[in-house]
């Protein structure tokens, strides 16, 4: 108990905890719409696409400023979204193949740039590779404030455009028919995913950010049939994953925060798969057992009825 109280009293842990919690909340909210629109790999592609943006920002600025990294990652993510859209609209290549192409090209370019930077002799490049897997412990108060502002903006935008995003997720054809700018809204959702990835790149890293976007949404889908409740649950699952993962990282010995957050989110997913009502494994097993019991009871009743009629 003393260790936990000591952790909560540490100001550094407090603001890192707040930043990661808001990151998990906003990622779960925007990830719900990506999951429902069958764009689960979009977060993975955009998070990998952010790496060359980070490298270019470092080359141009010469400093490891989170502000410049955010600009570079956002720019690379936006280019990636337009690239995916261009490939799918102007070729016969489907979206999943376009995602794979963009992911591979951008991430390969990012690794080449990162290797070049590390061999350039620039003493300020130390720790730049942490953006691959994240390192929340390196965040300063200014970084957390930027992350908090971005997370609050994402949640606010999703709340304001909830009706439009809902219609776009379930029936884009009808949305187009009643005059909604579907193409613009689709690009805007991808832009919000880019912003979420950029916000979490330092805490979780480009490799694991996709898991924080999609896993809470998939877990929430097991618990409800209503979109509003699903979005809320997804945000809560993301926030809980960030909270527990950060606390374990703070109390452990050099345990990485990002992977722990993802592992906690995966644990919540497995729990949802097993015990969720109606969709969970236990619920389905109990339902099947109940159906078998009713069938046997009905068969026994019919047999007794036939025996009585025969007598």
N, C-alpha and C positions, 0 to 999 in steps of 0.2 A: 504493500500500500504506500509505503514511503517513497518508493521509486516513482510510482504514478503521480503522487502529489508533487514530487520534485520536477517531473517533466512538465506538468501543467503550470508550475510557477516560472518556468524558463521563458522569458519574453520571445526569444528566437523561435522556440517550438510553438508558441502561441500564434505568431503570425503565419508561420509555415502551415500550421494546422488549419487556420482560417482560410488561407489561400487554396490549399488542397481540397478543403471541404466545399468551397464555392465552385472550384473547378469540377469536382465530381458531380455536383448538383446541376450545373449548366450543361456538362457533357451528357448526362443522362437525359436531360430535357430535349436537346437538339438531336441526340442520337435516336430518340424514339421515332422521329419523322424520317430519318435516314433508313432505319430498319423497316418501317412500314412501307416505304417506297422501294424496298428491295435494293437498297444501295449500301448494304453493310460494308462492302469493300471500299466504298468511297472514302470513308475516314482513313482506312489503311493507305490508300493511294495518296491522299492529300497529306497525310502525316509524313510519309516517305518523301513526297515531293518538296516538303519544307526544308529538307536538309541542304540542298544546294543554295537555297535562299539564305540560310544561316551562314554558309561558307562565304558567299559573295558579300554579304553584309560585313563579315569580319575582314575580308580582303580590302574593302573600300574604306572602312572606318579605322581599322587597325586596333580596335578595342573590343572587349567582350561586353558590350553594352546590351542589356536585354531589350532596350528600346529599338536599337538598330536591328537586332536579331528578329524582333517582332515584325518590323517593316519588311525585311528580307524574306522571312518565312511566309508572310502574308502575300507578298508579290509573287513568289514562286507557286504558292497554292492557287492563286487566281489564274496564273498562266496555265497550271495543270488542269483546272476546271474547264477553261476555254478549250484547251487541247483535247480533253475527253469529249466535250460537246462537239467540236469540229470533226473529230474522227467518226463519231456515231452518226452525225447528220449528213456527212458528205461521202461516206464509204459504206460498204456492206458489213463492216466490222461491228459486232454487237458490243454492248456497253461493257460486259464483263471482260472481253478481250481488250477493249480500249483502256479499261482500268489497269489491267495487267501490263500493257505496253507502257503507259505513262508512269506507273509505279516503278517498273524496272529501269526505265531510261533515267528518270529523275534521281532515283536512289543511287544508281550506278554513277551518275555524274557527281552526286554529292560525296560519295566515297572517294572518287578520284580527287576532287577538290580538297577534301579533308586530309587525304594522304599528302597532297602537294603542300598544304599549309604546314603539316607536321614536319615535313622535311625542308621547310624554307629557312629554318634557323631563327624564326621569330619567337623570342622568349615569351611573348604574351599569348601564345596559342595554347599554353598548358591548360588542360581541362576542357578544351573545346569538344573533344570526343564524348563528353558526358551528355551532350544533347542527343546522342543515339539512344541511350537508355534512361536519361534523366538523372538528376541529382538535386533533390529538393533542399538538401542541407546547405547548398550554395546560394540559395535565394536570400536576398536582402529585403528589407521592409519596402523599398521602392518597387521591387519586382512583384511582391505580394499585392501591393496596392494596384498596380497595373492589372494583375490577374483578377483581382476582386472587381475592378471596374468593368473589365471585359465580361466577366461571368454574369454580373448583374444586368448588363446591357443585353446579353444573349437571352437571359430568362425573360426580361421585359419585352423584347421583340417577339419572342415565341408566344407570350401571353397576348400581346396586341394583335398578332396575325394568326391566332389559333384557328379561327374559322377558315381562313384561306388555306393554311397548311393542312388542315383536316380534309378539306375537299380535294386538295391536290394529292393527298396520300391515298384516298380511296377511289376517287372518280375524276381523273384529270380531263377526260373527255367531256364530262358534264360541265366542269369548271371552264373549259375552253368555250363551250357552247353558250354559257351565260355571260361571256365577255371578260373573264379573268385573264390577265396576261400570264398564261401558264409558263411560257418560256422564261420570262423574267423572274417569276416566282421560283422556278426550278434552279436558276442560276443563283438566286438570292439565298436559297437553302444551302446550296453548295458553298457559297461565300461564308455563311454562318458556321458551317462545318470547318472551313479553313480557319476562321477566327478562333473556334474552340480548340483546334489543334495547336494553333500558335500560342494560345493561352497556357496550354498544358505541356508545351514542349520541354520546358526546363524541369518540371516536376516529374513527368512520366517518361518523356523522351519520344522521339519520332517513331520508334519501333512498337511501343506498347500503347500509344495513344488510341489506336483504333479499338483496342479491347475496352477501354474506359468509355468510349462512345457507344458501343453496341451491346456489351454484356449486360449492363443494367437494364437496357430496353428489352432485351430478350427475357430476362428474369421477370420483369414487370408484366410482360405479355401473358405469362402463365397464371397470373393472379386475377385478371379482370378482362372483360369484354368491352369496356368503355374506354375511349381514347383519352378523355380528360384524366380519369383515374390512372390510366397507364402512364401518362406523362408525369404525373405527380409521383407515382411509385418509382418510376425510373430515376427521377431526380433524387428521391430519398435513398434508393439503393446506391446510386453513384456517390452521394454524400457520405453514406455510411461506410462504403468501401474506402473512400479517401480518409475518413476519420480513423477507422480501425487500422488501416495500413500505415498511416503516418504515426500513430501511437506505437505500434509494434516496432516501426523503424527507429523511433526515438528511444525506446527502452532497450532495443537490441544492441548488439555489438557490430557496428558497421554494416547493418542490414540496409539494402537499397529500398528507398521509399516507393518508387514507381512499380517495380515488380511485386512488392507486397500489396499495394493497392489493387493490382490486377488479380493477384491470387485471392484476395478477400472477395472481390467481385465475382470471381469464378466459383468460390465457395457458396455465395448467395445464389448463384445460378443453379448449382447442383441441388441446393436445398429447395429451391423453387420447383425444379423438375420433379423432385421426389414427393413433396408434401403439399404443393399448391392444390386448392380445391378445383374439381372438374377436369383440369388439364394435367394434374400431377400423376405420377406413377401409382402412388398409393391409392389415390382417389379412383383411378381407373380399375385397379385390382379389386377394390371394395365394390365398385359398381358391377363388375363382371361377376363377382361372387354373389352379390345380391340378385342379379338376373338369373344365375344358375339355380340359386335357392328357390326363387319364385317359379322357375320352370319345373323343377323337381316337385315342388308342392302342388303345382297345377296338374302334373302328370299323375301324382298319387291320388289326387282328388278325382280325376277322371277314371282311374282304375277302380277306385272304391265305388264310384257311381255305376260303372259297367257291371261290377260284381253284384251290386244291389238289384240292378235291373234283371240280371240273369237269374237271380234267386226268385 
